[in-house]
Amino acid sequence: MNAVVRDYGLVGEDSRDAFDKGLAEAEWFRPPIDAQRLRELQVRTNARAARDTLLWLGLLVGFGYLAYQSLGSWWAVPAFGAYGALYGGAGDSRWHECGHGTAFRTRWLNDVVYYVASFMLLRQPTLWRWSHVRHHTDTIVVGRDPEIMFPRPSSLRRVLGVYLPVAILPKAVWRTARHAAGRFDDDARELIPEDELPKLKWESRAYIAVLGATAAWCFVAGSVVPALYIGLPTFYGAWLMVFFGAMQHAGLREDVLDHRYNSRTVYMNPILRFLYSNMNYHVEHHIFPTVPYHALPDLHAEVKDYLAPADRSTISAYRRIFATLRRQWRDPSYDDPRPDVPDVAGSQREFVNTGHTAWAGDTHDGMIDLGPAEGLAPGTARRVDHGEATYALYRLEPEDGDAGQPDSEFVLSDGLCTHGQAHLAEGAVLDCIVECPKHNGCFDLQTGEALRYPATEPITLYDVTLRNGRLTSTLSPRVRSGEC
Ligand code: FES
């Protein structure tokens, strides 16, 4: 059979086709979930993320110490093996979760861990932030998703290239060097906004400075040991990252707007789930990226009836993956068919998760009726449509100073995120911030200001008044008083 050769680059023919076929920046399937339950699952705590991060770093230091103590003996091999797996393997899921901004409640703590883990993985933070945003926008859409691990046709060389990450060393180093010199490749220019490219240059230079200092240390010491702690673990420990990461989408369907067909959930034991930060619940993560890693098992329990049954273990998942890749070697159009995905009525994308879509009603005295306040619980949002426009109506958790001013709890904003087409009523309302359901962009609900990438443009806020149990608005733009 003749292989169908597709262009997996981000600026090629398949990239243009993805727009023509309606696959780029499209709307995706999302199962229904009770609004209040989703709100509970979206809660972040610094304590949980701090505990897991300190345990990870403690193990890293512990195995690093054991490796040092056992230098010169064969015991150094397993000790460095464990150190590398924690550094270049478990570092990946910390990088991922903090990149979404969902691990810690405090935003700067996410950023600190994100930058540290980015270095461990030799990923320039700015490039990979935007790469991962695209991965979530157009998951496994050929020509759009930069994180497809197994392009088709599959081949032994390609599969080995994924599972032997040391093979990517020259390319990763060369790419970092080019970016440090301000020579950005097409993919970087395609993914990163122009005004962020200088960051990529300086990040690459910082990496080269640290790696160069490590190399100098090795030279002066006449030993490779410093590099075994800094730099090389990215490669000799990456097997664990690949072991986990390949399970996420390998062999599954390309060009489909439903994560149940292109992503995989696999049951794992608690040790693997700790190392992988629960990313084995990968279908759930893609559908609800505002839910932090520690709540994914509970999210799975809520929505599993709408998904294909999870693979029972990593062994069963890999059996299925390798069988599929083998068939794709001969027939690139073959997909793991997933006949077990439930046929949910109306499964094409609807705004169903809030359960609270309302249509703004009559206008009296210039005030538009937004519906009853009752039923909009604190910390949740409701979509409101009026004419051709759509809005998000939020109820914030009341603060002490709000006593006697109940309408100060309610906020009305533009419905659509300024980064994409996601509806903010489906996002997470965290204190007085709304986090976009698609890529975790954040907006201040006091000012409308965009607080977190990839959102950079503000949303407009509008007046809201509570009258006789109903909410009304003149749709006049306003900035709310107080601080977020
Ligand atoms: S659509 Fe991307 S942050 Fe909202």
Residues whose N, C-alpha, C, O or C-beta is under 5 A from the ligand:
A	BS01	FES	C417 H419 G420 Q421 A422 C436 K438 H439 N440 G441 P454 A455
